[in-house]
């Protein structure tokens, strides 16, 4: 499924450039932009350019794109933080997924509580 298959998808609209976002990095297959409601000093969403509803669908259909999403997140963490980060994929509404275009939350910048 490509981004053109999901014209009502918020992230597809951002990837297409039709909705402004604070883009911090991109690759041929993924885009990284700042979250509009950050939960950490550095909170960036990393999304594939193609539309997949969640991370299992992406992993099954395009594992190389999933690898690029992770690599782009790592590069952003190196550029914007100290290279130490948390990468979270929410899958399903009960897990907190509210936009059904797979996206990684890159959280970094200082001490991140919760797993001490």
Steps between C-alpha positions, in 0.01 A plus 500: 500500500645836405443846640277579203266226624426698817411858409336563840805385698660785697853364458453432128402867466816607684721267293346641180587852615137609505501566876788685664717324755834568666697246297839426655623225265392284210612215281370343182257289704433690825440844649574623852313797647443648844193385694249782555442385861850400618540267798879544524753775421551329163182337369511420131270278295664287233259376234546304180403686184276209403184441703492195726251490789738369766848361561407129449358586157815695411729223623310237301478703178817708494758406763762710322282809551463415869879479519524843336249647749720374785819624333349845440389514865853412610643776283254754638588397856868552420430843353249634755591317820788304645429185301312342790131463432181305532323383183132409543250357252141501628287233333123528538277748680531330839878547475462870423514500120281787379628541143486174308805563287791320665731738681782477747514741791862601556534626858830644617670786676585452863383233739184321385310361796305178507752219471744566784 
